[in-house]
């Protein structure tokens, strides 16, 4: 009858001694010794627009000196970015958008390819991660011919999208694919123009040679469910695209905005890359106004990936409402 209490007492004493000595004598076991991975998941995100499947594709990010690029006092820009928990330079996404209509596979812009260094040029890999191959793309619509939007058309000089027809506004083609532009570039105050012209020529040349380039003129229907919206200013032929299915609308706005933390609240702020700054601001107001009034979904190339959301007017400014995350596509 006395054995059980004695045994319990002995066990308790041993346990107390072990606990007292544990810090110095017990072996340390850890399960967090694996090296940090420090890579993101594949950069794609899907949403449905009526019967169309929309896939946002991340080409990567690049550090942009927004305090120098935006046409606003540098100190004010830096302070505004700081309030949004962003620094200078500002890590900035480059996005493209894939539209599967059920009968056609349409890509809006192609990323930077090899033109902006190793942090960009990831579109082809993310396209494959999203379940598609470059040769499945039927049509590519270019918002404008800056290299971070057309660079992904080629890899090592070879065509990437072997079955695709390339479409862009004729005015953009006339400027960025023109030897005359290159000849007169020395008189252009924008120092990036010669390089950008050479880049555009390099990536478009093989498609033009194979009869795979079809420019269009201004606004108008291009394919069922795809309409061009002339939004000139950032470049002479900058184009936004309206995607429609079953009454739902998506406006792919290209480079109408570069720094959301600054330009939504101050829409008059432009960027050095704008060819015509006043026209760029006017186009932004017109397209964003239409999107807000109609409740259309908006996609933009340089908003934080996936760059999808809605706009709410707030006086002469805008409030950006990112698209709510969904695991089910309906």
C-alpha positions as CSV (number, residue, x, y, z in Angstrom):
1,X,0.0,0.0,0.0
2,X,3.0,2.4,0.5
3,X,4.8,1.4,-2.7
4,X,2.7,3.5,-5.0
5,X,3.1,6.9,-3.2
6,X,6.8,6.3,-2.7
7,X,7.2,5.5,-6.4
8,X,5.3,8.7,-7.4
9,X,7.5,10.7,-5.0
10,X,10.6,9.3,-6.4
11,X,9.6,9.9,-10.0
12,X,8.6,13.5,-9.1
13,X,12.0,14.1,-7.5
14,X,13.8,12.7,-10.5
15,X,11.7,14.8,-12.8
16,X,12.4,18.0,-10.8
17,X,16.1,17.3,-10.9
18,X,16.0,16.7,-14.6
19,X,14.1,20.0,-15.2
20,X,16.6,21.8,-13.0
21,X,19.5,20.5,-14.9
22,X,17.8,20.4,-18.3
23,X,19.2,23.8,-19.5
24,X,22.7,22.6,-19.2
25,X,22.6,18.8,-19.7
26,X,19.7,18.0,-22.1
27,X,20.6,17.9,-25.8
28,X,19.2,20.8,-27.9
29,X,17.0,19.7,-30.8
30,X,16.1,22.3,-33.4
31,X,14.0,22.0,-36.6
32,X,14.6,25.5,-38.0
33,X,18.2,25.0,-39.2
34,X,17.4,24.8,-42.9
35,X,18.8,27.6,-45.0
36,X,16.4,30.4,-46.0
37,X,15.0,29.9,-49.6
38,X,14.5,33.6,-50.4
39,X,12.6,33.0,-53.7
40,X,8.9,33.8,-54.5
41,X,6.3,31.4,-55.8
42,X,5.8,31.5,-59.6
43,X,4.5,34.9,-60.6
44,X,1.0,34.3,-61.9
45,X,-2.5,35.0,-60.7
46,X,-5.8,34.1,-62.2
47,X,-9.3,35.7,-62.2
48,X,-12.4,35.2,-64.3
49,X,-14.0,37.9,-66.3
50,X,-17.4,36.5,-67.5
51,X,-16.3,33.5,-69.6
52,X,-12.8,34.8,-70.1
53,X,-9.9,33.5,-68.0
54,X,-7.5,36.3,-67.1
55,X,-4.0,35.5,-65.9
56,X,-1.7,38.2,-64.6
57,X,1.9,37.4,-65.4
58,X,4.8,38.9,-63.4
59,X,7.9,39.7,-65.5
60,X,9.8,40.6,-62.3
61,X,10.5,43.8,-60.4
62,X,13.0,46.6,-60.8
63,X,14.2,49.4,-58.5
64,X,13.1,52.7,-59.9
65,X,14.3,56.1,-58.7
66,X,10.8,57.5,-58.4
67,X,12.1,60.6,-56.6
68,X,14.0,61.5,-59.8
69,X,11.6,60.1,-62.4
70,X,8.3,61.6,-61.3
71,X,7.7,65.3,-62.1
72,X,7.1,66.4,-58.5
73,X,9.4,67.7,-55.8
74,X,11.8,64.9,-54.8
75,X,11.2,65.5,-51.1
76,X,7.5,65.3,-51.5
77,X,7.7,62.1,-53.5
78,X,10.0,60.5,-51.0
79,X,7.6,61.5,-48.1
80,X,4.6,60.2,-50.0
81,X,6.3,56.9,-50.7
82,X,7.4,56.6,-47.0
83,X,3.8,56.9,-45.9
84,X,3.0,54.0,-48.1
85,X,5.9,52.1,-46.5
86,X,8.0,52.3,-49.7
87,X,11.5,53.5,-50.1
88,X,13.6,55.2,-52.7
89,X,14.5,53.6,-55.1
90,X,11.1,51.9,-55.2
91,X,10.8,48.3,-56.1
92,X,8.4,48.3,-59.1
93,X,6.5,45.5,-60.8
94,X,6.3,44.8,-64.5
95,X,3.2,42.9,-65.3
96,X,1.6,41.5,-68.5
97,X,-1.8,39.9,-68.9
98,X,-3.0,36.7,-70.6
99,X,-6.6,36.4,-71.8
100,X,-8.0,33.0,-72.7
101,X,-11.4,33.6,-74.4
102,X,-12.0,29.9,-74.9
103,X,-11.2,30.1,-78.6
104,X,-8.1,32.4,-78.6
105,X,-5.1,33.0,-76.3
106,X,-4.3,36.7,-76.2
107,X,-1.3,38.3,-74.5
108,X,-1.1,42.0,-73.6
109,X,2.6,43.0,-73.5
110,X,5.6,40.7,-73.1
111,X,7.8,42.1,-70.4
112,X,11.4,43.2,-70.7
113,X,13.2,40.1,-72.0
114,X,16.9,40.6,-71.6
115,X,16.9,44.4,-71.7
116,X,16.7,45.4,-68.0
117,X,18.9,42.9,-66.3
118,X,18.3,39.7,-64.2
119,X,15.4,41.0,-62.0
120,X,13.1,41.2,-65.1
121,X,12.6,38.9,-68.1
122,X,10.7,36.3,-66.2
123,X,7.5,36.3,-68.2
124,X,8.1,33.2,-70.3
125,X,9.0,31.1,-67.3
126,X,5.9,32.4,-65.4
127,X,3.7,31.8,-68.5
128,X,4.8,28.1,-68.5
129,X,4.3,27.9,-64.7
130,X,0.7,29.1,-65.3
131,X,0.1,26.1,-67.6
132,X,0.7,27.7,-71.1
133,X,3.4,27.6,-73.7
134,X,4.6,30.6,-75.8
135,X,3.6,28.8,-79.0
136,X,0.0,28.6,-77.8
137,X,-0.4,32.4,-77.9
138,X,-2.5,33.5,-80.9
139,X,-2.3,37.3,-80.6
140,X,-0.1,39.8,-78.8
141,X,-1.4,43.3,-78.2
142,X,1.3,45.9,-77.3
143,X,0.3,48.9,-75.2
144,X,3.4,50.7,-76.4
145,X,6.9,49.9,-77.7
146,X,9.1,50.7,-74.7
147,X,11.5,47.7,-74.1
148,X,9.9,46.6,-70.8
149,X,6.7,45.9,-72.8
150,X,8.1,44.4,-76.0
151,X,11.5,42.9,-74.9
152,X,10.0,39.5,-74.2
153,X,9.1,39.0,-77.9
154,X,12.6,37.5,-78.6
155,X,15.2,35.5,-76.7
156,X,18.8,35.4,-78.0
157,X,17.5,37.0,-81.2
158,X,14.9,34.3,-81.9
159,X,11.1,34.6,-82.0
160,X,9.6,33.5,-78.7
161,X,5.9,33.4,-79.7
162,X,6.2,31.4,-82.9
163,X,2.5,31.4,-83.8
164,X,1.4,34.8,-82.6
165,X,0.5,37.9,-84.6
166,X,1.7,41.2,-83.0
167,X,-0.6,44.2,-82.9
168,X,0.2,47.8,-81.9
169,X,-1.0,51.3,-82.8
170,X,0.4,52.5,-86.1
171,X,1.5,55.8,-84.5
172,X,3.7,53.9,-82.0
173,X,5.2,51.8,-84.8
174,X,5.8,54.8,-87.0
175,X,7.9,56.4,-84.2
176,X,9.7,53.6,-82.5
177,X,10.5,51.5,-85.6
178,X,11.7,54.5,-87.6
179,X,15.2,55.2,-88.7
180,X,14.3,58.9,-88.9
181,X,13.5,58.8,-85.2
182,X,16.9,57.3,-84.6
183,X,18.6,59.8,-86.8
184,X,17.0,62.7,-85.0
185,X,17.3,61.2,-81.5
186,X,20.4,63.3,-80.7
187,X,18.1,66.4,-80.6
188,X,15.6,64.7,-78.2
189,X,16.0,65.9,-74.6
190,X,15.0,62.4,-73.5
191,X,18.3,60.5,-73.5
192,X,16.7,57.1,-73.5
193,X,15.1,57.4,-76.9
194,X,18.0,56.1,-79.1
195,X,18.3,53.0,-77.0
196,X,14.6,52.3,-76.8
197,X,14.3,52.7,-80.6
198,X,17.1,50.2,-81.2
199,X,15.5,47.8,-78.8
200,X,12.1,48.1,-80.5
201,X,13.6,47.5,-83.9
202,X,15.5,44.5,-82.6
203,X,12.5,42.6,-81.2
204,X,10.0,43.6,-83.8
205,X,12.2,43.0,-86.9
206,X,11.8,39.1,-87.0
207,X,8.0,39.4,-86.6
208,X,7.8,42.0,-89.4
209,X,10.0,39.9,-91.6
210,X,7.7,36.9,-91.2
211,X,4.5,38.9,-91.8
212,X,3.4,38.6,-88.2
213,X,3.0,42.3,-87.4
214,X,-0.4,43.9,-88.0
215,X,-0.7,47.6,-86.7
216,X,-4.0,49.2,-86.1
217,X,-5.3,52.8,-86.1
218,X,-6.5,54.4,-82.8
219,X,-9.5,53.2,-80.9
220,X,-11.8,50.4,-82.2
221,X,-12.8,46.8,-82.0
222,X,-9.9,44.4,-82.7
223,X,-11.2,41.0,-81.9
224,X,-14.5,39.7,-80.3
225,X,-14.2,41.0,-76.7
226,X,-11.1,43.1,-77.3
227,X,-11.3,46.9,-78.0
228,X,-8.4,49.3,-78.4
229,X,-8.7,52.6,-76.4
230,X,-6.4,55.3,-77.7
231,X,-4.7,56.6,-74.6
232,X,-1.8,58.6,-76.2
233,X,0.6,60.7,-74.2
234,X,3.0,58.2,-72.5
235,X,4.0,57.5,-76.1
236,X,2.5,58.8,-79.4
237,X,0.5,55.6,-79.8
238,X,0.1,54.3,-76.3
239,X,-3.0,52.1,-76.1
240,X,-5.2,50.7,-73.4
241,X,-7.3,47.6,-74.0
242,X,-10.9,47.0,-73.0
243,X,-11.6,43.3,-72.4
244,X,-15.4,42.4,-72.2
245,X,-17.2,39.1,-71.5
246,X,-20.8,38.7,-70.4
247,X,-21.1,42.3,-69.4
248,X,-18.0,42.3,-67.3
249,X,-15.2,44.7,-68.2
250,X,-11.4,44.8,-67.7
251,X,-9.3,47.8,-68.8
252,X,-5.6,47.0,-69.3
253,X,-4.1,50.4,-68.8
254,X,-0.4,49.8,-69.7
255,X,1.7,52.7,-68.5
256,X,-1.0,55.2,-67.6
257,X,0.4,55.0,-64.1
258,X,3.8,54.1,-62.7
259,X,3.7,54.8,-59.0
260,X,0.3,54.2,-57.5
261,X,1.3,55.5,-54.0
262,X,1.9,58.9,-55.6
263,X,-0.2,59.2,-58.7
264,X,-3.6,58.0,-57.5
265,X,-3.7,60.8,-55.0
266,X,-2.0,63.3,-57.3
267,X,-3.0,62.3,-60.9
268,X,-1.3,65.4,-62.4
269,X,2.1,63.9,-61.5
270,X,3.7,62.6,-64.7
271,X,7.0,60.7,-65.3
272,X,10.0,61.5,-67.4
273,X,9.3,58.7,-69.8
274,X,6.1,60.4,-71.0
275,X,6.4,61.7,-74.5
276,X,3.7,64.3,-74.0
277,X,3.1,64.8,-70.2
278,X,-0.1,66.8,-70.5
279,X,-1.6,64.3,-72.9
280,X,-0.5,61.4,-70.6
281,X,-2.3,63.0,-67.6
282,X,-5.4,63.7,-69.7
283,X,-5.5,60.1,-70.9
284,X,-5.1,58.8,-67.4
285,X,-8.0,60.9,-66.2
286,X,-10.2,59.8,-69.1
287,X,-9.5,56.1,-68.8
288,X,-9.6,56.0,-65.0
289,X,-12.8,58.0,-65.1
290,X,-14.5,55.5,-67.4
291,X,-13.2,52.6,-65.3
292,X,-14.5,54.2,-62.0
293,X,-17.9,55.1,-63.4
294,X,-18.5,51.6,-64.9
295,X,-17.0,49.7,-62.0
296,X,-14.6,48.0,-64.5
297,X,-11.7,46.0,-63.3
298,X,-8.3,47.7,-64.0
299,X,-4.9,46.2,-64.7
300,X,-1.7,48.2,-64.9
301,X,1.8,47.2,-65.9
302,X,3.6,48.8,-63.0
303,X,1.3,48.5,-60.1
304,X,2.4,46.0,-57.4
305,X,1.7,42.5,-58.8
306,X,-0.8,41.3,-59.9
307,X,-1.8,44.9,-60.6
308,X,-5.5,44.1,-60.6
309,X,-8.2,46.2,-58.8
310,X,-10.9,48.8,-59.0
311,X,-10.9,52.6,-58.9
312,X,-13.1,54.8,-56.7
313,X,-13.2,58.5,-57.5
314,X,-12.3,60.8,-54.7
315,X,-12.7,64.4,-55.9
316,X,-10.1,64.7,-58.7
317,X,-8.0,61.9,-57.2
318,X,-8.5,58.1,-57.1
319,X,-8.6,55.4,-54.5
320,X,-7.1,52.0,-55.5
321,X,-9.0,49.0,-54.3
322,X,-7.0,45.8,-55.0
323,X,-8.8,42.8,-56.3
324,X,-9.9,40.5,-53.4
325,X,-8.0,37.2,-53.4
326,X,-9.9,34.2,-54.5
327,X,-9.1,30.5,-54.6
328,X,-12.1,29.6,-56.8
329,X,-12.5,30.8,-60.4
330,X,-16.2,31.2,-61.2
